Amino acid sequence: MNTRFSCVGCGNCCTDHHVPLTLDEAAQWAADGGALIVLTEAFLDNGYGLPQEQWLHATRRSIKVGSGTAQAHVAITFAAYNVGPCRNLDAQKLCRIYERRPLVCRIYPMEINPHIPLRPEAKDCPPHAWEQGPELIVGNQLADPQLQALIEASRQADRDDIARKQAICQYLGINTTALKGNGFVAYLPDMAAFREAVEQAPHETTHAQWQFHVTGEEVLDTLRQAGARLADPAAPSYLFIPLAA
């Protein structure tokens, strides 16, 4: 099945979306006065929380850390925090930083995760955006090699940045994660503190200890038996976003 796409300039994809950023993009976003959200998810070293077919992609973009007596792989996303229209949209819904817009914006509407297929019905673009323009996907293959290169660059940035992101989180006291597939943990760091962390945090850290915030007794019991450290949800400094039913 072939898929066509042409941006119609509606601005929907730039509204109420937290845009994942590379570390350099996050630093620039913060320097420009923007706000960031930090999202964390992890899986145990034995694969608990992760479908087997996702192992290679997930381990490449995560870092191994301690959690109690268990070992876990934590993935950290720094994203532009957009409630309402992106701060870089002008009155005509045009991007004021178009020439240096983030990689994810350049890649849209494609997905970065190779295990998430492009589903037009899941996007905010109006129907006619998918009825015109060049062919985006031909026979389940991405038609534009330059777009494919951008996707690979984004995936590589995830791999290259993860140790530094972990160090920045440790500097900021961010040490709680959700279990992949069970939810997300979201932090809204003080931006002055974030800018300081980017400048002052070491490039890598050792002996990092993370704790899990999860939902569901079966999940809790499995993590306890594995020796993982569990968060006390009484007064969290973060928001837990459950995914489990």
N, C-alpha and C positions, 0 to 999 in steps of 0.2 A: 504493500500500500504506500502511495506517495503522499507527501504532505507539503503544501505550499504555505508560505507565510510572508507577510509584509507589514511592518509596523505602520499603524494608522495615526500615531501620535495622540492617543487618548489619555495617556498618563496613568492608566490604571495600575500598570506594573510598578510605578514609582510612588504608589500611595499605600500606606499601611503595610509595607513589606520591610522586614529587617534583612538587609542585603549583606550576605557573607563577604568579608573582605580579606585580602591577604594582609600579612603583618605590616608591610610598607603602606598599604592603602589605609589600614586602621590608624597608623601613626599620623598619616596625612589628614585623615578625617578628623581626628582629635585635634590636630594643630589648627584646622580650619574652624574649630568651635562646635563640631558635631558631637552628638552623643553616641555611645556604643552600648551594645548588649553582649554579654559573654554567655555562650551556651555550652554546656558540658554534657557528655554522655560517655559511657564506658561499657566494657564487657570484660569478663574474667579471662585469665590467661588460658583456661581450659576451654574457652569458646562459649561459655554460658552467656546468653543474651545476644548471640550473633548467629544468624544462619550461616552454614558452612560455606555456601557459595560466595559470601561476602567477605570471607576471611582476608584475602589478599588486599583488596581495596581498603578495608577497615584498619588493618594493621599498619599499612603504609602511612595513613594519615593520623595515627594515634601514637602515643608514647607509653611505654610500660612504666607503671608506678606501683608502689606498695599500697595495700589497703588492709590494715591489720596484719594477719599472717598470710594473706592472699596476695596474688599479683593480678593487676588489672591493666587494661589498655584504655587510656582516656583520650577522647577526641575533644578538641577545644575550638570553638568557632567565635571569632570576633566579628560582629555584624553591625552595620549602621542601624541605629535605632530610629525608625521612622514611624511615628504615630501621626497619621494624616499624610499629606503630600511630602515628598522628600524635600529637604531644605534647599536643594539645588534646582528645584523647578521654578521657572519664572511664571509670570501671569498667563502666558500662552502655553503652559505645560511643556516648555522646552527646557532641556538640561543646560544649565549654565556652565557645567564643567565637562561638556560632552567630549572634548579632546582628551581628557584625562579621567574619564569615568571608570569606575571599577570594572575588573574583568568580568564579574558575574553579570553586570549590565550589558557588556559587549556580547556575552554569550547568549543572553535571553533571546528566545524562549527555551533553549535547550537546557537539559539537566547536566549538572556536574557529576553526580553519582551515576556510575554506569549501570547500577541495578535499578534505577528509576527511569522508566520509559517516558518519552514525551507524550503527554495526554492533553490535547488542545482543550478539552472540556474542563480541565483542572486549572487552566490559565485564566487570567482576567481580561484577556484581549477579546474584543467583540467578534462575532462570527465572521464578518467580512474580512477580518485580518487574515483568516485562513483560506480565503477564496481568491486571493490575488498574490502577485509577487512571484519571485523565483521559487523553484522547488527546493525545499529544505531537506526533506528526507526522500530518498528514492530507493524502493525495495528494501526498506528497513536500514538503509545506510545513509549517514550524513553526507550530503552532496557537496558541501563547501569545505575544502581542505584547510582554508584559513581559519574557519570557525572551529574545526577539529583541533587545530594547533592551539587556539585560545583555551579550549577545554582542557587539553593536556597541560597547558601552562598553569591553569588554575589548580589542577590536581597535584602538579609538582610543587606548587607553592604551599599547599597543605602539608606535604611531606617535609619540605625544607623548613617551614615555620614552626612545626609542632614543639620542638624542644624549647625554643625561645618563648612561645606562648605559655608553656608550662612554667617557665621561670618567671614570667610576668605575673601569672596567676599566683604563684607562691609568694611573690613580693607583695601582692595585693591581699593576701590571706584568703584567696579563693581555693577551696580544697574539697568541695562537695560536688558530686556528679550523680546523674541518674544512670540507670541501667539501660543500655541500648534496647529499644523496642518497648520499654516500660514508661519512658517519659524523658523530659529534658529538665535540667536545672538551669535557670536563667539568673544572671547577676546584672545589675545596673551599676557599674563602678563609678565612683566620683571621678570626673574627667581630669581634674588636676592631678589626682593620685595616679590615674592611668598614664598621663603624659610623663609623670615622674618615673613610673615603673618602666616605661619604654626606654628612658634615658639611663636609669640606674640599675635595673635588674641585671644579674649576670646572664650570659648567653645560654647557659645550661645549669641545671640543678641536679643534685643527687639526693637519694633517700627521700624522695617526695612521698608523702602519705596522704591518700585521698580517702574520703568516706562516701558511702552511697545513701542517697535518699530515693526510696522506691515505694511502690504501692502494691498491696496483695500479700497475704500471709504466706503463700507458697514461695513467692520470690524472696520475701524476708527470710524464711526458713532456709532456703537454698544458700543465700549469702552468708547467713550465720554459720551454717555447716562448713562452708568454704573458708571460714575464718576472716571474712571481710569486715571491715569497720563500718558501722551503720551510724548515720547522722541522728541527732536528737532533733526532731522536727518542732520542738516546743516554741522556739523563737528564732526562726531562720533569718539569715541575712540575704536570702535569695528567694526566688519564686520557683516552686516545683510545678511542672506542667505535665500531668499524667497523659499517657497514651493508651494505657491498658483499659479495657472495657470494665 
